[in-house]
Amino acid sequence: MAGSLALMLTFGVWIGLSLLGVASVGLIFFIDRPTGGATFTAMWGISSSWTLTAMPLFILMGEILHRAKIAENIFKGIAPWTTRLPGGMMHVNILGCAVFAAVTGSSAATVTTVGRITMPELRKRGYPDSLAISTLAAAGSLGLLIPPSIILIVYGAIVEESIAKLFLAGIFPGIMLSLLFVGYIVIWTWLNPKKFPKAEPWPGIMSAIKSSGNLIPVAFLILSIMVTMYRGWVTATEAATIGVFASMFLAFLNRTLSFSGMYQSILAAVRTTCMIMLILQGAKVLTLAMGYLGIPRELAAWIADMNMTPFFLIVVITIFYLLLGCFLDGISIIVLTMSIMLPIIEGAGIDLILFGIYLVLVVEVAQITPPIGFNIFLLKGLTGKSVAFVAKSTAPMVLVMLLMIAILMSFPELATYLPSQMQNAADM
């Protein structure tokens, strides 16, 4: 089965079809009983999951905002406040990506949209390309962590965990990772002062406050989604519906989205949703095949016999996912491995919400890891630099993100506090 998967991926077969093909090998050649009915039941079960209904809506919201030029307003609102910070406008990459990620949930959309605005401005002002690329690549991956996150929806559907709780769990780690990125820029600036242009003049407090008005619509959109879910007023799917209508309203106010743009947004959302659903169906059938063969049970027993501590187990799993991230995208990694990882994690007593945030952080690192780090290829096309240059520039950010993983696992309350408060509010 592993050989079949490697062969199919090598020849460029779609990941969803590769998973279905590998599952078929296991079901046909290694299982003696009929499995056709169970196979189609498994595929229909994941396709009709109510948990996943939020996914296409959040994807549509992100596509609308991507075409409504919301990122330009984010840039205008943040830029005046960064002029006095060490590193200057380089911080716009981090903060702009963090805010835009919070309204799109997509790493690719964040990197592409924010990069198109900030890279020309940073180059025009003489900022070093290497640092601009590294901050954009790393901060762009915040789209996977800061809610609403598509990958957290997929994870929640697989492990049957609350999407609202997972969204809340990603807030503090997302903010802390953003601050670590900002800290890296400050340190880099202090160590390399001659590589930075002269600081731009402070526009004045009133001018900065006036520019911040561009952030009000975005802040309204974020709060309308997160507060309603945190208070338990709406489900994740209902919050996604609110987000779609709110994004359409913002686009209408800005007069930046035509009927053609709306059609393209819907079409792009349908394509992305179908791609993810095909991968999920393939992974579900593969999970069924491995269940019949007893692979997860045997692997969990093997891990248990090794008597690894939770810390050492996390180290081993991190290395495994980083290696896997060199060849697969984030969603594929999660749906392909969770059938094996779930019994191991539950057996080790690791909280599923904590593990979900940890897993997204590891996948974020994979997004900037060669040879198939998706953000690396996006920035190659965006900046005209070679893959080697982009990969070398992002290497320090990989260390920063690994530091964040260590902090999260040392202080799990970063991910579990807000979900626990949501549970307490629901119990009152």
Solvent accessible surface area in square Angstrom, and as a share of the most:
residue,aa,sasa,rsa
1,M,53,0.24
2,A,83,0.64
3,G,54,0.52
4,S,30,0.20
5,L,29,0.14
6,A,58,0.45
7,L,107,0.53
8,M,51,0.23
9,L,53,0.27
10,T,108,0.63
11,F,154,0.64
12,G,58,0.55
13,V,58,0.33
14,W,174,0.61
15,I,42,0.21
16,G,1,0.01
17,L,83,0.41
18,S,0,0.00
19,L,2,0.01
20,L,36,0.18
21,G,17,0.16
22,V,4,0.02
23,A,0,0.00
24,S,47,0.30
25,V,37,0.21
26,G,0,0.00
27,L,16,0.08
28,I,121,0.61
29,F,147,0.61
30,F,120,0.50
31,I,21,0.11
32,D,155,0.80
33,R,144,0.52
34,P,133,0.84
35,T,15,0.09
36,G,42,0.40
37,G,57,0.55
38,A,35,0.27
39,T,20,0.12
40,F,144,0.60
41,T,94,0.54
42,A,14,0.11
43,M,41,0.18
44,W,177,0.62
45,G,39,0.37
46,I,13,0.07
47,S,39,0.25
48,S,58,0.37
49,S,27,0.17
50,W,170,0.60
51,T,46,0.27
52,L,7,0.03
53,T,45,0.26
54,A,0,0.00
55,M,1,0.00
56,P,46,0.29
57,L,48,0.24
58,F,0,0.00
59,I,12,0.06
60,L,27,0.14
61,M,0,0.00
62,G,5,0.05
63,E,34,0.15
64,I,0,0.00
65,L,0,0.00
66,H,45,0.20
67,R,75,0.27
68,A,0,0.00
69,K,114,0.48
70,I,2,0.01
71,A,3,0.03
72,E,69,0.31
73,N,30,0.16
74,I,3,0.02
75,F,32,0.13
76,K,109,0.46
77,G,0,0.00
78,I,13,0.06
79,A,14,0.11
80,P,20,0.12
81,W,103,0.36
82,T,0,0.00
83,T,13,0.08
84,R,175,0.64
85,L,75,0.37
86,P,46,0.29
87,G,5,0.05
88,G,11,0.10
89,M,7,0.03
90,M,0,0.00
91,H,0,0.00
92,V,2,0.01
93,N,0,0.00
94,I,0,0.00
95,L,60,0.30
96,G,2,0.02
97,C,0,0.00
98,A,15,0.12
99,V,38,0.22
100,F,0,0.00
101,A,0,0.00
102,A,9,0.07
103,V,1,0.00
104,T,2,0.01
105,G,1,0.01
106,S,34,0.22
107,S,6,0.04
108,A,32,0.25
109,A,20,0.16
110,T,0,0.00
111,V,0,0.00
112,T,26,0.15
113,T,12,0.07
114,V,7,0.04
115,G,0,0.00
116,R,144,0.53
117,I,36,0.18
118,T,3,0.02
119,M,5,0.02
120,P,77,0.48
121,E,44,0.20
122,L,3,0.02
123,R,98,0.36
124,K,149,0.63
125,R,80,0.29
126,G,47,0.46
127,Y,19,0.07
128,P,23,0.15
129,D,34,0.18
130,S,40,0.26
131,L,3,0.02
132,A,1,0.01
133,I,0,0.00
134,S,2,0.01
135,T,0,0.00
136,L,0,0.00
137,A,0,0.00
138,A,0,0.00
139,A,0,0.00
140,G,0,0.00
141,S,0,0.00
142,L,0,0.00
143,G,0,0.00
144,L,21,0.10
145,L,0,0.00
146,I,20,0.10
147,P,4,0.02
148,P,1,0.01
149,S,0,0.00
150,I,15,0.08
151,I,2,0.01
152,L,0,0.00
153,I,0,0.00
154,V,0,0.00
155,Y,0,0.00
156,G,0,0.00
157,A,12,0.10
158,I,46,0.24
159,V,13,0.07
160,E,158,0.71
161,E,44,0.20
162,S,42,0.27
163,I,11,0.05
164,A,9,0.07
165,K,41,0.17
166,L,0,0.00
167,F,0,0.00
168,L,4,0.02
169,A,0,0.00
170,G,0,0.00
171,I,39,0.20
172,F,74,0.31
173,P,0,0.00
174,G,0,0.00
175,I,90,0.45
176,M,62,0.28
177,L,0,0.00
178,S,9,0.06
179,L,113,0.56
180,L,43,0.22
181,F,0,0.00
182,V,27,0.15
183,G,28,0.27
184,Y,42,0.16
185,I,0,0.00
186,V,24,0.14
187,I,95,0.48
188,W,45,0.16
189,T,17,0.10
190,W,172,0.60
191,L,134,0.66
192,N,37,0.19
193,P,88,0.56
194,K,195,0.83
195,K,119,0.51
196,F,28,0.12
197,P,45,0.28
198,K,189,0.80
199,A,76,0.59
200,E,55,0.25
201,P,117,0.74
202,W,75,0.26
203,P,62,0.39
204,G,23,0.22
205,I,90,0.46
206,M,142,0.63
207,S,48,0.31
208,A,0,0.00
209,I,90,0.46
210,K,170,0.72
211,S,26,0.17
212,S,29,0.19
213,G,32,0.30
214,N,45,0.23
215,L,43,0.21
216,I,119,0.60
217,P,43,0.27
218,V,3,0.02
219,A,44,0.34
220,F,116,0.48
221,L,1,0.00
222,I,38,0.19
223,L,104,0.52
224,S,20,0.13
225,I,1,0.01
226,M,18,0.08
227,V,63,0.36
228,T,24,0.14
229,M,0,0.00
230,Y,64,0.24
231,R,130,0.47
232,G,51,0.49
233,W,166,0.58
234,V,32,0.18
235,T,67,0.39
236,A,11,0.09
237,T,16,0.09
238,E,83,0.37
239,A,0,0.00
240,A,0,0.00
241,T,51,0.30
242,I,63,0.32
243,G,0,0.00
244,V,11,0.06
245,F,132,0.55
246,A,12,0.09
247,S,0,0.00
248,M,74,0.33
249,F,110,0.46
250,L,7,0.03
251,A,1,0.01
252,F,150,0.63
253,L,103,0.51
254,N,55,0.28
255,R,222,0.81
256,T,46,0.27
257,L,40,0.20
258,S,71,0.46
259,F,193,0.80
260,S,74,0.48
261,G,14,0.13
262,M,36,0.16
263,Y,129,0.49
264,Q,76,0.34
265,S,0,0.00
266,I,80,0.40
267,L,53,0.26
268,A,20,0.16
269,A,7,0.05
270,V,78,0.45
271,R,158,0.58
272,T,45,0.26
273,T,21,0.12
274,C,77,0.46
275,M,95,0.42
276,I,2,0.01
277,M,34,0.15
278,L,44,0.22
279,I,7,0.04
280,L,3,0.01
281,Q,38,0.17
282,G,0,0.00
283,A,6,0.05
284,K,86,0.36
285,V,3,0.02
286,L,9,0.05
287,T,47,0.27
288,L,41,0.20
289,A,0,0.00
290,M,14,0.06
291,G,43,0.42
292,Y,68,0.26
293,L,57,0.28
294,G,1,0.01
295,I,61,0.31
296,P,18,0.12
297,R,158,0.58
298,E,108,0.48
299,L,53,0.26
300,A,23,0.18
301,A,49,0.38
302,W,145,0.51
303,I,25,0.13
304,A,66,0.51
305,D,112,0.58
306,M,92,0.41
307,N,130,0.66
308,M,38,0.17
309,T,81,0.47
310,P,76,0.47
311,F,156,0.65
312,F,103,0.43
313,L,8,0.04
314,I,13,0.07
315,V,56,0.32
316,V,59,0.34
317,I,5,0.03
318,T,17,0.10
319,I,96,0.49
320,F,82,0.34
321,Y,2,0.01
322,L,39,0.19
323,L,113,0.56
324,L,37,0.18
325,G,1,0.01
326,C,22,0.13
327,F,131,0.55
328,L,13,0.06
329,D,52,0.27
330,G,4,0.04
331,I,23,0.12
332,S,1,0.01
333,I,1,0.00
334,I,0,0.00
335,V,5,0.03
336,L,24,0.12
337,T,8,0.05
338,M,1,0.00
339,S,18,0.11
340,I,39,0.20
341,M,16,0.07
342,L,42,0.21
343,P,44,0.28
344,I,11,0.06
345,I,0,0.00
346,E,97,0.44
347,G,71,0.68
348,A,37,0.29
349,G,66,0.64
350,I,20,0.10
351,D,70,0.36
352,L,34,0.17
353,I,16,0.08
354,L,15,0.08
355,F,0,0.00
356,G,0,0.00
357,I,0,0.00
358,Y,0,0.00
359,L,1,0.00
360,V,0,0.00
361,L,0,0.00
362,V,1,0.00
363,V,1,0.00
364,E,0,0.00
365,V,1,0.00
366,A,3,0.03
367,Q,14,0.06
368,I,2,0.01
369,T,26,0.15
370,P,62,0.39
371,P,72,0.45
372,I,82,0.42
373,G,0,0.00
374,F,98,0.41
375,N,0,0.00
376,I,1,0.00
377,F,91,0.38
378,L,46,0.23
379,L,0,0.00
380,K,84,0.36
381,G,68,0.66
382,L,51,0.25
383,T,12,0.07
384,G,70,0.67
385,K,65,0.28
386,S,63,0.41
387,V,42,0.24
388,A,76,0.59
389,F,72,0.30
390,V,0,0.00
391,A,18,0.14
392,K,161,0.68
393,S,13,0.08
394,T,0,0.00
395,A,52,0.40
396,P,48,0.30
397,M,0,0.00
398,V,31,0.18
399,L,124,0.61
400,V,20,0.11
401,M,0,0.00
402,L,56,0.28
403,L,91,0.45
404,M,0,0.00
405,I,10,0.05
406,A,55,0.42
407,I,40,0.20
408,L,0,0.00
409,M,48,0.21
410,S,75,0.48
411,F,124,0.52
412,P,42,0.26
413,E,106,0.48
414,L,39,0.19
415,A,0,0.00
416,T,38,0.22
417,Y,109,0.41
418,L,27,0.13
419,P,6,0.04
420,S,47,0.30
421,Q,57,0.25
422,M,31,0.14
423,Q,75,0.33
424,N,74,0.38
425,A,42,0.33
426,A,77,0.60
427,D,102,0.53
428,M,200,0.89
